[in-house]
Amino acid sequence: MSMQPKPWPEVPDATARVARKAFRKGSLAMRARDELGTWYRDADFAVAYGVRGAPGEVPGAAGDGHGAAVR
């Protein structure tokens, strides 16, 4: 398993507008990202991953609304 460190993607403006209309009080994932920002940087965990092999799931994606843990 390997990892290619990347910064967290920015939420597109249109997506943020729709999400805020759908969740007026915000959801847990929205509030967490708004208040905490980047939880983990990929680079902080790069030494735990190999340089070859199939890409692994990055640690910070587990609870950001993009990982399987939240789906």
PDB file of N, CA, C and O in Angstrom, chain B, residues numbered from 101:
ATOM      1  N   MET B 101       0.847  -1.160   0.000  1.00  0.00           N
ATOM      2  CA  MET B 101       0.000   0.000   0.000  1.00  0.00           C
ATOM      3  C   MET B 101       0.898   1.229   0.000  1.00  0.00           C
ATOM      4  O   MET B 101       1.935   1.250   0.663  1.00  0.00           O
ATOM      5  N   SER B 102       0.501   2.240  -0.737  1.00  0.00           N
ATOM      6  CA  SER B 102       1.272   3.474  -0.796  1.00  0.00           C
ATOM      7  C   SER B 102       0.343   4.669  -0.608  1.00  0.00           C
ATOM      8  O   SER B 102      -0.881   4.534  -0.607  1.00  0.00           O
ATOM      9  N   MET B 103       0.953   5.838  -0.449  1.00  0.00           N
ATOM     10  CA  MET B 103       0.171   7.067  -0.325  1.00  0.00           C
ATOM     11  C   MET B 103       0.902   8.174  -1.051  1.00  0.00           C
ATOM     12  O   MET B 103       2.115   8.335  -0.916  1.00  0.00           O
ATOM     13  N   GLN B 104       0.158   8.924  -1.813  1.00  0.00           N
ATOM     14  CA  GLN B 104       0.692  10.117  -2.453  1.00  0.00           C
ATOM     15  C   GLN B 104       0.048  11.301  -1.718  1.00  0.00           C
ATOM     16  O   GLN B 104      -1.116  11.617  -1.965  1.00  0.00           O
ATOM     17  N   PRO B 105       0.797  11.960  -0.815  1.00  0.00           N
ATOM     18  CA  PRO B 105       0.207  13.043  -0.013  1.00  0.00           C
ATOM     19  C   PRO B 105      -0.400  14.138  -0.887  1.00  0.00           C
ATOM     20  O   PRO B 105       0.215  14.595  -1.850  1.00  0.00           O
ATOM     21  N   LYS B 106      -1.619  14.549  -0.532  1.00  0.00           N
ATOM     22  CA  LYS B 106      -2.330  15.617  -1.232  1.00  0.00           C
ATOM     23  C   LYS B 106      -3.006  16.504  -0.198  1.00  0.00           C
ATOM     24  O   LYS B 106      -3.367  16.033   0.881  1.00  0.00           O
ATOM     25  N   PRO B 107      -3.180  17.785  -0.516  1.00  0.00           N
ATOM     26  CA  PRO B 107      -3.941  18.638   0.406  1.00  0.00           C
ATOM     27  C   PRO B 107      -5.422  18.303   0.334  1.00  0.00           C
ATOM     28  O   PRO B 107      -5.885  17.726  -0.650  1.00  0.00           O
ATOM     29  N   TRP B 108      -6.161  18.660   1.365  1.00  0.00           N
ATOM     30  CA  TRP B 108      -7.607  18.444   1.352  1.00  0.00           C
ATOM     31  C   TRP B 108      -8.208  19.251   0.223  1.00  0.00           C
ATOM     32  O   TRP B 108      -7.786  20.382  -0.022  1.00  0.00           O
ATOM     33  N   PRO B 109      -9.189  18.690  -0.472  1.00  0.00           N
ATOM     34  CA  PRO B 109      -9.839  19.460  -1.540  1.00  0.00           C
ATOM     35  C   PRO B 109     -10.728  20.554  -0.957  1.00  0.00           C
ATOM     36  O   PRO B 109     -11.317  20.385   0.110  1.00  0.00           O
ATOM     37  N   GLU B 110     -10.815  21.662  -1.660  1.00  0.00           N
ATOM     38  CA  GLU B 110     -11.722  22.729  -1.256  1.00  0.00           C
ATOM     39  C   GLU B 110     -13.142  22.341  -1.652  1.00  0.00           C
ATOM     40  O   GLU B 110     -13.347  21.685  -2.673  1.00  0.00           O
ATOM     41  N   VAL B 111     -14.104  22.737  -0.861  1.00  0.00           N
ATOM     42  CA  VAL B 111     -15.506  22.479  -1.191  1.00  0.00           C
ATOM     43  C   VAL B 111     -15.938  23.537  -2.203  1.00  0.00           C
ATOM     44  O   VAL B 111     -15.807  24.732  -1.941  1.00  0.00           O
ATOM     45  N   PRO B 112     -16.453  23.105  -3.361  1.00  0.00           N
ATOM     46  CA  PRO B 112     -16.907  24.090  -4.348  1.00  0.00           C
ATOM     47  C   PRO B 112     -17.997  25.000  -3.762  1.00  0.00           C
ATOM     48  O   PRO B 112     -18.811  24.557  -2.952  1.00  0.00           O
ATOM     49  N   ASP B 113     -18.006  26.265  -4.175  1.00  0.00           N
ATOM     50  CA  ASP B 113     -18.969  27.237  -3.651  1.00  0.00           C
ATOM     51  C   ASP B 113     -20.409  26.778  -3.836  1.00  0.00           C
ATOM     52  O   ASP B 113     -21.225  26.909  -2.923  1.00  0.00           O
ATOM     53  N   ALA B 114     -20.729  26.238  -5.015  1.00  0.00           N
ATOM     54  CA  ALA B 114     -22.103  25.786  -5.275  1.00  0.00           C
ATOM     55  C   ALA B 114     -22.482  24.655  -4.326  1.00  0.00           C
ATOM     56  O   ALA B 114     -23.614  24.609  -3.845  1.00  0.00           O
ATOM     57  N   THR B 115     -21.559  23.751  -4.051  1.00  0.00           N
ATOM     58  CA  THR B 115     -21.816  22.641  -3.129  1.00  0.00           C
ATOM     59  C   THR B 115     -22.065  23.167  -1.718  1.00  0.00           C
ATOM     60  O   THR B 115     -22.974  22.706  -1.029  1.00  0.00           O
ATOM     61  N   ALA B 116     -21.256  24.129  -1.295  1.00  0.00           N
ATOM     62  CA  ALA B 116     -21.423  24.708   0.044  1.00  0.00           C
ATOM     63  C   ALA B 116     -22.774  25.405   0.174  1.00  0.00           C
ATOM     64  O   ALA B 116     -23.434  25.280   1.206  1.00  0.00           O
ATOM     65  N   ARG B 117     -23.195  26.137  -0.858  1.00  0.00           N
ATOM     66  CA  ARG B 117     -24.499  26.819  -0.824  1.00  0.00           C
ATOM     67  C   ARG B 117     -25.649  25.818  -0.700  1.00  0.00           C
ATOM     68  O   ARG B 117     -26.555  26.002   0.113  1.00  0.00           O
ATOM     69  N   VAL B 118     -25.606  24.762  -1.509  1.00  0.00           N
ATOM     70  CA  VAL B 118     -26.666  23.747  -1.475  1.00  0.00           C
ATOM     71  C   VAL B 118     -26.684  23.053  -0.112  1.00  0.00           C
ATOM     72  O   VAL B 118     -27.752  22.832   0.457  1.00  0.00           O
ATOM     73  N   ALA B 119     -25.521  22.715   0.403  1.00  0.00           N
ATOM     74  CA  ALA B 119     -25.442  22.027   1.700  1.00  0.00           C
ATOM     75  C   ALA B 119     -25.988  22.904   2.815  1.00  0.00           C
ATOM     76  O   ALA B 119     -26.683  22.410   3.703  1.00  0.00           O
ATOM     77  N   ARG B 120     -25.686  24.196   2.785  1.00  0.00           N
ATOM     78  CA  ARG B 120     -26.167  25.088   3.833  1.00  0.00           C
ATOM     79  C   ARG B 120     -27.682  25.292   3.751  1.00  0.00           C
ATOM     80  O   ARG B 120     -28.337  25.489   4.775  1.00  0.00           O
ATOM     81  N   LYS B 121     -28.241  25.246   2.534  1.00  0.00           N
ATOM     82  CA  LYS B 121     -29.701  25.339   2.402  1.00  0.00           C
ATOM     83  C   LYS B 121     -30.366  24.042   2.866  1.00  0.00           C
ATOM     84  O   LYS B 121     -31.424  24.081   3.492  1.00  0.00           O
ATOM     85  N   ALA B 122     -29.759  22.907   2.565  1.00  0.00           N
ATOM     86  CA  ALA B 122     -30.320  21.617   2.952  1.00  0.00           C
ATOM     87  C   ALA B 122     -30.196  21.370   4.455  1.00  0.00           C
ATOM     88  O   ALA B 122     -31.081  20.768   5.063  1.00  0.00           O
ATOM     89  N   PHE B 123     -29.112  21.829   5.044  1.00  0.00           N
ATOM     90  CA  PHE B 123     -28.843  21.628   6.475  1.00  0.00           C
ATOM     91  C   PHE B 123     -28.643  22.992   7.123  1.00  0.00           C
ATOM     92  O   PHE B 123     -27.509  23.420   7.336  1.00  0.00           O
ATOM     93  N   ARG B 124     -29.730  23.669   7.433  1.00  0.00           N
ATOM     94  CA  ARG B 124     -29.645  25.041   7.961  1.00  0.00           C
ATOM     95  C   ARG B 124     -28.790  25.126   9.234  1.00  0.00           C
ATOM     96  O   ARG B 124     -28.077  26.110   9.433  1.00  0.00           O
ATOM     97  N   LYS B 125     -28.856  24.115  10.084  1.00  0.00           N
ATOM     98  CA  LYS B 125     -28.041  24.099  11.299  1.00  0.00           C
ATOM     99  C   LYS B 125     -26.693  23.440  11.050  1.00  0.00           C
ATOM    100  O   LYS B 125     -25.842  23.406  11.939  1.00  0.00           O
ATOM    101  N   GLY B 126     -26.495  22.920   9.853  1.00  0.00           N
ATOM    102  CA  GLY B 126     -25.260  22.214   9.535  1.00  0.00           C
ATOM    103  C   GLY B 126     -25.348  20.762   9.987  1.00  0.00           C
ATOM    104  O   GLY B 126     -26.133  20.419  10.871  1.00  0.00           O
ATOM    105  N   SER B 127     -24.548  19.936   9.381  1.00  0.00           N
ATOM    106  CA  SER B 127     -24.454  18.537   9.803  1.00  0.00           C
ATOM    107  C   SER B 127     -23.191  18.396  10.643  1.00  0.00           C
ATOM    108  O   SER B 127     -22.378  19.318  10.716  1.00  0.00           O
ATOM    109  N   LEU B 128     -23.034  17.259  11.265  1.00  0.00           N
ATOM    110  CA  LEU B 128     -21.839  17.026  12.073  1.00  0.00           C
ATOM    111  C   LEU B 128     -20.575  17.176  11.223  1.00  0.00           C
ATOM    112  O   LEU B 128     -19.616  17.822  11.643  1.00  0.00           O
ATOM    113  N   ALA B 129     -20.576  16.581  10.031  1.00  0.00           N
ATOM    114  CA  ALA B 129     -19.401  16.671   9.164  1.00  0.00           C
ATOM    115  C   ALA B 129     -19.122  18.109   8.738  1.00  0.00           C
ATOM    116  O   ALA B 129     -17.965  18.526   8.683  1.00  0.00           O
ATOM    117  N   MET B 130     -20.171  18.869   8.436  1.00  0.00           N
ATOM    118  CA  MET B 130     -19.986  20.268   8.028  1.00  0.00           C
ATOM    119  C   MET B 130     -19.417  21.098   9.178  1.00  0.00           C
ATOM    120  O   MET B 130     -18.478  21.872   8.994  1.00  0.00           O
ATOM    121  N   ARG B 131     -19.996  20.928  10.358  1.00  0.00           N
ATOM    122  CA  ARG B 131     -19.519  21.705  11.514  1.00  0.00           C
ATOM    123  C   ARG B 131     -18.083  21.337  11.865  1.00  0.00           C
ATOM    124  O   ARG B 131     -17.274  22.208  12.186  1.00  0.00           O
ATOM    125  N   ALA B 132     -17.769  20.045  11.802  1.00  0.00           N
ATOM    126  CA  ALA B 132     -16.410  19.612  12.134  1.00  0.00           C
ATOM    127  C   ALA B 132     -15.401  20.229  11.172  1.00  0.00           C
ATOM    128  O   ALA B 132     -14.362  20.731  11.602  1.00  0.00           O
ATOM    129  N   ARG B 133     -15.697  20.196   9.881  1.00  0.00           N
ATOM    130  CA  ARG B 133     -14.754  20.761   8.914  1.00  0.00           C
ATOM    131  C   ARG B 133     -14.661  22.275   9.078  1.00  0.00           C
ATOM    132  O   ARG B 133     -13.568  22.838   9.005  1.00  0.00           O
ATOM    133  N   ASP B 134     -15.792  22.937   9.297  1.00  0.00           N
ATOM    134  CA  ASP B 134     -15.785  24.391   9.466  1.00  0.00           C
ATOM    135  C   ASP B 134     -14.997  24.805  10.707  1.00  0.00           C
ATOM    136  O   ASP B 134     -14.244  25.778  10.669  1.00  0.00           O
ATOM    137  N   GLU B 135     -15.168  24.071  11.802  1.00  0.00           N
ATOM    138  CA  GLU B 135     -14.540  24.458  13.059  1.00  0.00           C
ATOM    139  C   GLU B 135     -13.114  23.940  13.207  1.00  0.00           C
ATOM    140  O   GLU B 135     -12.259  24.623  13.772  1.00  0.00           O
ATOM    141  N   LEU B 136     -12.858  22.747  12.705  1.00  0.00           N
ATOM    142  CA  LEU B 136     -11.541  22.143  12.902  1.00  0.00           C
ATOM    143  C   LEU B 136     -10.614  22.291  11.701  1.00  0.00           C
ATOM    144  O   LEU B 136      -9.395  22.195  11.840  1.00  0.00           O
ATOM    145  N   GLY B 137     -11.186  22.522  10.529  1.00  0.00           N
ATOM    146  CA  GLY B 137     -10.351  22.597   9.331  1.00  0.00           C
ATOM    147  C   GLY B 137      -9.772  21.237   9.015  1.00  0.00           C
ATOM    148  O   GLY B 137     -10.443  20.218   9.180  1.00  0.00           O
ATOM    149  N   THR B 138      -8.550  21.214   8.570  1.00  0.00           N
ATOM    150  CA  THR B 138      -7.879  19.961   8.243  1.00  0.00           C
ATOM    151  C   THR B 138      -7.555  19.212   9.527  1.00  0.00           C
ATOM    152  O   THR B 138      -6.845  19.722  10.393  1.00  0.00           O
ATOM    153  N   TRP B 139      -8.080  18.005   9.640  1.00  0.00           N
ATOM    154  CA  TRP B 139      -7.835  17.214  10.843  1.00  0.00           C
ATOM    155  C   TRP B 139      -6.436  16.630  10.825  1.00  0.00           C
ATOM    156  O   TRP B 139      -5.691  16.720  11.801  1.00  0.00           O
ATOM    157  N   TYR B 140      -6.101  16.037   9.707  1.00  0.00           N
ATOM    158  CA  TYR B 140      -4.792  15.408   9.543  1.00  0.00           C
ATOM    159  C   TYR B 140      -4.248  15.795   8.175  1.00  0.00           C
ATOM    160  O   TYR B 140      -4.991  15.850   7.195  1.00  0.00           O
ATOM    161  N   ARG B 141      -2.983  16.057   8.118  1.00  0.00           N
ATOM    162  CA  ARG B 141      -2.338  16.284   6.825  1.00  0.00           C
ATOM    163  C   ARG B 141      -1.735  14.964   6.387  1.00  0.00           C
ATOM    164  O   ARG B 141      -1.128  14.253   7.188  1.00  0.00           O
ATOM    165  N   ASP B 142      -1.903  14.635   5.102  1.00  0.00           N
ATOM    166  CA  ASP B 142      -1.348  13.387   4.578  1.00  0.00           C
ATOM    167  C   ASP B 142       0.145  13.280   4.863  1.00  0.00           C
ATOM    168  O   ASP B 142       0.642  12.209   5.212  1.00  0.00           O
ATOM    169  N   ALA B 143       0.849  14.380   4.714  1.00  0.00           N
ATOM    170  CA  ALA B 143       2.300  14.363   4.892  1.00  0.00           C
ATOM    171  C   ALA B 143       2.703  13.889   6.297  1.00  0.00           C
ATOM    172  O   ALA B 143       3.779  13.319   6.474  1.00  0.00           O
ATOM    173  N   ASP B 144       1.846  14.123   7.287  1.00  0.00           N
ATOM    174  CA  ASP B 144       2.147  13.693   8.657  1.00  0.00           C
ATOM    175  C   ASP B 144       2.210  12.167   8.782  1.00  0.00           C
ATOM    176  O   ASP B 144       2.839  11.644   9.702  1.00  0.00           O
ATOM    177  N   PHE B 145       1.558  11.455   7.854  1.00  0.00           N
ATOM    178  CA  PHE B 145       1.487  10.000   7.917  1.00  0.00           C
ATOM    179  C   PHE B 145       2.265   9.324   6.798  1.00  0.00           C
ATOM    180  O   PHE B 145       2.245   8.097   6.695  1.00  0.00           O
ATOM    181  N   ALA B 146       2.940  10.082   5.971  1.00  0.00           N
ATOM    182  CA  ALA B 146       3.618   9.524   4.795  1.00  0.00           C
ATOM    183  C   ALA B 146       4.628   8.441   5.170  1.00  0.00           C
ATOM    184  O   ALA B 146       4.790   7.473   4.427  1.00  0.00           O
ATOM    185  N   VAL B 147       5.305   8.584   6.300  1.00  0.00           N
ATOM    186  CA  VAL B 147       6.310   7.596   6.684  1.00  0.00           C
ATOM    187  C   VAL B 147       5.691   6.242   7.031  1.00  0.00           C
ATOM    188  O   VAL B 147       6.388   5.227   7.031  1.00  0.00           O
ATOM    189  N   ALA B 148       4.397   6.218   7.324  1.00  0.00           N
ATOM    190  CA  ALA B 148       3.728   4.958   7.665  1.00  0.00           C
ATOM    191  C   ALA B 148       3.321   4.157   6.434  1.00  0.00           C
ATOM    192  O   ALA B 148       2.910   3.003   6.554  1.00  0.00           O
ATOM    193  N   TYR B 149       3.432   4.758   5.255  1.00  0.00           N
ATOM    194  CA  TYR B 149       3.035   4.111   4.004  1.00  0.00           C
ATOM    195  C   TYR B 149       4.265   3.813   3.162  1.00  0.00           C
ATOM    196  O   TYR B 149       5.280   4.505   3.246  1.00  0.00           O
ATOM    197  N   GLY B 150       4.155   2.782   2.358  1.00  0.00           N
ATOM    198  CA  GLY B 150       5.221   2.454   1.421  1.00  0.00           C
ATOM    199  C   GLY B 150       5.250   3.433   0.252  1.00  0.00           C
ATOM    200  O   GLY B 150       4.346   4.252   0.090  1.00  0.00           O
ATOM    201  N   VAL B 151       6.290   3.336  -0.549  1.00  0.00           N
ATOM    202  CA  VAL B 151       6.392   4.196  -1.725  1.00  0.00           C
ATOM    203  C   VAL B 151       5.902   3.468  -2.974  1.00  0.00           C
ATOM    204  O   VAL B 151       5.740   4.082  -4.028  1.00  0.00           O
ATOM    205  N   ARG B 152       5.668   2.171  -2.858  1.00  0.00           N
ATOM    206  CA  ARG B 152       5.164   1.396  -3.992  1.00  0.00           C
ATOM    207  C   ARG B 152       3.873   0.708  -3.584  1.00  0.00           C
ATOM    208  O   ARG B 152       3.578   0.569  -2.397  1.00  0.00           O
ATOM    209  N   GLY B 153       3.116   0.285  -4.567  1.00  0.00           N
ATOM    210  CA  GLY B 153       1.889  -0.450  -4.296  1.00  0.00           C
ATOM    211  C   GLY B 153       0.654   0.375  -4.586  1.00  0.00           C
ATOM    212  O   GLY B 153       0.732   1.546  -4.958  1.00  0.00           O
ATOM    213  N   ALA B 154      -0.493  -0.268  -4.405  1.00  0.00           N
ATOM    214  CA  ALA B 154      -1.767   0.400  -4.657  1.00  0.00           C
ATOM    215  C   ALA B 154      -1.981   1.513  -3.633  1.00  0.00           C
ATOM    216  O   ALA B 154      -1.574   1.375  -2.479  1.00  0.00           O
ATOM    217  N   PRO B 155      -2.610   2.606  -4.037  1.00  0.00           N
ATOM    218  CA  PRO B 155      -2.863   3.701  -3.092  1.00  0.00           C
ATOM    219  C   PRO B 155      -3.770   3.265  -1.949  1.00  0.00           C
ATOM    220  O   PRO B 155      -4.743   2.541  -2.157  1.00  0.00           O
ATOM    221  N   GLY B 156      -3.448   3.704  -0.763  1.00  0.00           N
ATOM    222  CA  GLY B 156      -4.280   3.416   0.404  1.00  0.00           C
ATOM    223  C   GLY B 156      -5.167   4.597   0.722  1.00  0.00           C
ATOM    224  O   GLY B 156      -4.959   5.694   0.203  1.00  0.00           O
ATOM    225  N   GLU B 157      -6.152   4.382   1.570  1.00  0.00           N
ATOM    226  CA  GLU B 157      -7.023   5.465   2.023  1.00  0.00           C
ATOM    227  C   GLU B 157      -6.229   6.345   2.976  1.00  0.00           C
ATOM    228  O   GLU B 157      -5.579   5.838   3.891  1.00  0.00           O
ATOM    229  N   VAL B 158      -6.274   7.635   2.776  1.00  0.00           N
ATOM    230  CA  VAL B 158      -5.518   8.540   3.636  1.00  0.00           C
ATOM    231  C   VAL B 158      -6.208   8.661   4.987  1.00  0.00           C
ATOM    232  O   VAL B 158      -7.437   8.621   5.043  1.00  0.00           O
ATOM    233  N   PRO B 159      -5.462   8.809   6.074  1.00  0.00           N
ATOM    234  CA  PRO B 159      -6.048   8.817   7.419  1.00  0.00           C
ATOM    235  C   PRO B 159      -7.099   9.899   7.620  1.00  0.00           C
ATOM    236  O   PRO B 159      -8.115   9.642   8.265  1.00  0.00           O
ATOM    237  N   GLY B 160      -6.895  11.074   7.101  1.00  0.00           N
ATOM    238  CA  GLY B 160      -7.833  12.164   7.325  1.00  0.00           C
ATOM    239  C   GLY B 160      -9.157  12.003   6.614  1.00  0.00           C
ATOM    240  O   GLY B 160     -10.115  12.700   6.947  1.00  0.00           O
ATOM    241  N   ALA B 161      -9.245  11.108   5.646  1.00  0.00           N
ATOM    242  CA  ALA B 161     -10.488  10.928   4.893  1.00  0.00           C
ATOM    243  C   ALA B 161     -11.481  10.037   5.614  1.00  0.00           C
ATOM    244  O   ALA B 161     -12.631   9.939   5.186  1.00  0.00           O
ATOM    245  N   ALA B 162     -11.082   9.394   6.679  1.00  0.00           N
ATOM    246  CA  ALA B 162     -11.968   8.453   7.352  1.00  0.00           C
ATOM    247  C   ALA B 162     -13.203   9.116   7.940  1.00  0.00           C
ATOM    248  O   ALA B 162     -14.256   8.483   8.009  1.00  0.00           O
ATOM    249  N   GLY B 163     -13.110  10.365   8.365  1.00  0.00           N
ATOM    250  CA  GLY B 163     -14.264  11.014   8.976  1.00  0.00           C
ATOM    251  C   GLY B 163     -14.625  12.339   8.362  1.00  0.00           C
ATOM    252  O   GLY B 163     -15.267  13.161   9.015  1.00  0.00           O
ATOM    253  N   ASP B 164     -14.235  12.573   7.132  1.00  0.00           N
ATOM    254  CA  ASP B 164     -14.477  13.884   6.521  1.00  0.00           C
ATOM    255  C   ASP B 164     -15.690  13.948   5.623  1.00  0.00           C
ATOM    256  O   ASP B 164     -15.907  14.960   4.955  1.00  0.00           O
ATOM    257  N   GLY B 165     -16.487  12.894   5.588  1.00  0.00           N
ATOM    258  CA  GLY B 165     -17.648  12.899   4.717  1.00  0.00           C
ATOM    259  C   GLY B 165     -17.343  12.292   3.360  1.00  0.00           C
ATOM    260  O   GLY B 165     -18.260  12.059   2.572  1.00  0.00           O
ATOM    261  N   HIS B 166     -16.081  12.033   3.071  1.00  0.00           N
ATOM    262  CA  HIS B 166     -15.699  11.417   1.811  1.00  0.00           C
ATOM    263  C   HIS B 166     -15.322   9.953   2.003  1.00  0.00           C
ATOM    264  O   HIS B 166     -15.333   9.179   1.046  1.00  0.00           O
ATOM    265  N   GLY B 167     -14.992   9.573   3.216  1.00  0.00           N
ATOM    266  CA  GLY B 167     -14.572   8.199   3.487  1.00  0.00           C
ATOM    267  C   GLY B 167     -15.742   7.305   3.811  1.00  0.00           C
ATOM    268  O   GLY B 167     -16.844   7.780   4.087  1.00  0.00           O
ATOM    269  N   ALA B 168     -15.505   6.022   3.777  1.00  0.00           N
ATOM    270  CA  ALA B 168     -16.556   5.040   4.018  1.00  0.00           C
ATOM    271  C   ALA B 168     -17.088   5.099   5.440  1.00  0.00           C
ATOM    272  O   ALA B 168     -18.211   4.658   5.686  1.00  0.00           O
ATOM    273  N   ALA B 169     -16.321   5.629   6.379  1.00  0.00           N
ATOM    274  CA  ALA B 169     -16.748   5.661   7.774  1.00  0.00           C
ATOM    275  C   ALA B 169     -17.995   6.513   7.982  1.00  0.00           C
ATOM    276  O   ALA B 169     -18.736   6.285   8.939  1.00  0.00           O
ATOM    277  N   VAL B 170     -18.240   7.474   7.123  1.00  0.00           N
ATOM    278  CA  VAL B 170     -19.376   8.375   7.304  1.00  0.00           C
ATOM    279  C   VAL B 170     -20.548   7.993   6.426  1.00  0.00           C
ATOM    280  O   VAL B 170     -21.681   8.391   6.697  1.00  0.00           O
ATOM    281  N   ARG B 171     -20.297   7.239   5.396  1.00  0.00           N
ATOM    282  CA  ARG B 171     -21.363   6.895   4.439  1.00  0.00           C
ATOM    283  C   ARG B 171     -22.378   5.976   4.989  1.00  0.00           C
ATOM    284  O   ARG B 171     -23.323   5.610   4.291  1.00  0.00           O
TER     285      ARG B 171
END
